[in-house]
Amino acid sequence: MSESPFRNLPSVDALAGQLESALPRPLVVETARLAIESAKRDLAAGGPGDARAEAERLIRALERSRGRNVINATGVILHTNLGRAPWSDDAIARAGGVATGYGNIEIDLESGERGRRGTYVERLLRELTGAESAMVVNNNAAGLLLALAATASGRAVPVARGELIEIGGSYRLPDVMGLSGALMVEVGTTNRTRLGDYVTAIHTHRCGALLKVHPSNYRVEGFTEQASVADLAALSAEWSIPLIFDQGSGLLDSALPWLPDWIGPEPGVRQALEDGAGLVTFSGDKLLGGPQAGLIVGDDSLVAALRRHPLSRALRVDGVTLAALAATLEAYLDPGPADLPLWRMALLDVETLTARAETVAAETAGQVELGESAVGAGSAPGIGIPSPLIRQPGEQALFDCLLRGERPVLARREAGDLLIDLRTVDHADDVLVAKAILGCR
């Protein structure tokens, strides 16, 4: 009788005992079991069946999957895969204070009675945008879902065919509209939609709202036409049908004096309200520069309807998010963007970045060239920010090695080389980037 090929495999407990890891014991044991099962399959196929090596590989991969601080050397300021906008020091401190104790999230400290969640943040939003009312949910998709459900469930909502957006993470506007109970009515063509197309839809269908969407990750250029927020607002007023504008990017005010020229025609929330939008929804972790949240501002009666809707409780945010959001919004009431990491990075001048890049390049035998950073996260699509880049040879091998480091570094790959963009790297971390590159050589 032939000897079993599995005879020399260790037991699950024995293998788990050999693994050094700070992970909880049940995860280590489960990893050992998975490694032994993998080794059995490998042995059956004529392979070496090294359970210990497979367990070490799996345990390290699991450790790396835990939340870790990553150095973003891609130059993509709002990198969705890395958490979008970094928080300000004030936002971190404020959120930490709320997270480590009890807070006044739903109590009025003047009366001692129960209060409404987020009233201070709503006050800040009204001040900054000129809105009559405001509320906060957990992300912009949720804000749009709630706005449609509260205003147009069971009724038609005209939307331009060229604004039926899809973004990463399986977000598709038609699906969100379907979940809200609204009936999507496509108007116009991919590149041209006129005000008359909306009028035709109003005459044809029982409409609950009009929807305009700012394209979040693409631009339609060339032979194009679209109805403006102001035009749609006039139509909204004429027919007493609310206009919802999914602004998305979170640029509060396009007239802020310190905004860079490259921001281009990105629409501001304040301007959309001044043009007559009934509701404007946008993200907290994009150009606003704060935590993930969906912000809704607009007409008082419309926002009140959203608050009354059952979905509002399911989509609400916690006290930690509200605290970080309050600190972020307060920064806009000061005369500049210096407190927000997003805008500090975005406004860095090429000369300062070039000096930093040349220092790192000299230490790592890299080459400095002029290129572009990106805003990212579906904000200001198509806009590049002039930035110096450090070109390093050895695209894939170096990319993989930098990600496996004690402090992972994520860079860009291009034409067989790796590009390092220090715009999204804290100046104090330049030395860590250089050290990581040298350690991979």
Number of C-alpha atoms within 10 A of each C-alpha: 3 4 6 7 12 14 7 9 17 14 12 19 13 12 21 22 14 13 16 11 15 9 13 8 12 10 14 25 19 16 23 29 19 17 25 24 16 17 23 20 14 15 15 13 10 10 11 11 23 16 24 19 12 17 26 19 13 17 23 14 12 14 13 15 9 9 7 12 11 15 22 23 22 23 28 24 27 23 20 16 8 16 13 23 25 20 21 21 15 18 27 17 15 19 20 14 14 19 15 9 7 9 12 13 19 14 14 14 10 6 8 8 10 12 14 11 20 24 17 14 23 22 16 19 24 18 14 17 21 16 23 19 21 27 25 31 28 21 22 25 21 23 28 28 22 27 29 28 25 24 26 23 21 16 18 21 30 25 23 25 16 20 23 17 16 16 14 11 7 8 12 14 19 18 13 19 20 16 15 21 18 25 22 20 20 19 23 19 16 15 16 17 20 16 17 13 18 24 15 12 19 21 9 10 14 14 24 24 25 28 24 24 20 18 22 20 17 16 12 13 8 7 7 12 16 17 17 13 23 16 15 24 26 15 20 20 14 9 12 12 19 24 25 27 28 25 25 29 27 25 25 22 18 18 12 13 9 12 17 12 8 13 18 11 9 17 20 20 31 22 18 24 23 16 16 21 29 27 27 27 28 28 28 28 26 29 25 22 26 27 28 21 25 25 25 31 27 27 19 15 12 19 21 14 15 21 19 11 15 12 18 22 11 11 18 20 19 15 19 21 23 26 25 25 27 24 24 25 22 16 17 18 12 10 10 14 17 15 20 24 20 25 20 13 17 21 16 15 13 15 11 12 18 20 12 16 24 19 16 24 19 12 13 18 16 21 17 21 15 11 14 17 21 23 24 23 24 20 24 24 17 12 15 16 22 15 23 28 28 23 21 21 17 14 18 14 13 21 20 15 17 22 17 17 15 12 15 20 24 24 23 17 19 13 9 11 18 24 28 28 26 28 32 24 21 13 12 8 12 18 12 17 24 17 14 22 21 13 12 14 10
